Amino acid sequence: MDNRTTSNVLTVAGFVSILASILIWFSAGGRSDTHEEKSHGERFGIFVGLWAPTFFVLANKYNELAATEGE
């Protein structure tokens, strides 16, 4: 896989991470009866949301690498 394709895949993964975080936040955190289970769902949603900046930074680096190689 070339650098430009890797950059595109990582960008999509970043957006998917944001959407998954929102879905996890509302579904896992909102349907639980106990405070402990609700807190776990909310923390997991935040954890998944924290992946997005990493994906976007990596996508930017691969995009820069593709630009320097002339892809």
ABEGO torsion letter per residue (X at the ends): XBAAAAAAAAAAAAAAAAAAAAAAAAAAAAABABAAAAAAAAAAAAAAAAAAAAAAAAAAAAAAAAAAAGX
